């Protein structure tokens, strides 16, 4: 005889949780700051890359049209808001849309606080006038909007949004360096921070069996495809300093695609009553359940 017992719930855990993705991106953020800002070698490499673009004729290129001016343009924010709300509703989101709208603004405030109050820049060259620009508020604004759009999107559309967003971030980053506002490390740090914040919002739920695929594999493919644009642009335009920024953006934004989160969890309740057992299976995707009754002849699995 088996004694009655309450149902036991077990859930399959995702391979990489949202929290782990966020922590990984924050660790990368700190690493970029330490290497590029707090070491003499890092500062010099960062400065050389920055000076290769500052004040150049790159302002006559395409990024001049869609770059820095767009970051501070009210129309960009309106387009981002419409995209986040529209894609969020398409993905059957509700209250999380509000959070997605707020996080880009929070990212800007956080980067400004970190740059002005917490993170310092040692003056290894003894110039005295070198100001700290890590991380970039402008890059945080652009990256926050892109990350929110990718996170709001249905799973089938998020890779497309990520690839397009990384291309745009690359162009924005180039303009920020051309205008002399920020170094490459500033831009990379802001992108990493914006993506880490967006992992606070759960990914969109899978809506059918067609979307039940390996998210990590999709994320890797998305990162690889997204990296092609920045690399091709950097080589063909001769603006090599934008390549590391574009590559970092490809990985950071693609992490939002790879993140399975709790939406892929599968719950199973198991219990035994008398000589019969009952198993109830719950799936987050369909919300359905299956009951199974049978004679108990061994250990309840």
HELIX and SHEET records of a PDB file:
HELIX    1   1 UNK A   18  UNK A   37  1                                  20    
HELIX    2   2 UNK A   40  UNK A   51  1                                  12    
HELIX    3   3 UNK A   57  UNK A   60  5                                   4    
HELIX    4   4 UNK A   62  UNK A   66  1                                   5    
HELIX    5   5 UNK A   68  UNK A   71  1                                   4    
HELIX    6   6 UNK A   74  UNK A   90  1                                  17    
HELIX    7   7 UNK A   96  UNK A  113  1                                  18    
HELIX    8   8 UNK A  114  UNK A  118  3                                   5    
HELIX    9   9 UNK A  137  UNK A  152  1                                  16    
HELIX   10  10 UNK A  155  UNK A  178  1                                  24    
HELIX   11  11 UNK A  184  UNK A  198  1                                  15    
HELIX   12  12 UNK A  209  UNK A  211  5                                   3    
HELIX   13  13 UNK A  215  UNK A  237  1                                  23    
HELIX   14  14 UNK A  241  UNK A  258  1                                  18    
HELIX   15  15 UNK A  261  UNK A  264  5                                   4    
SHEET    1   A 4 UNK A   8  UNK A  11  0                                        
SHEET    2   A 4 UNK A 266  UNK A 273 -1                                        
SHEET    3   A 4 UNK A 276  UNK A 283 -1                                        
SHEET    4   A 4 UNK A 289  UNK A 295 -1                                        
END                                                                             
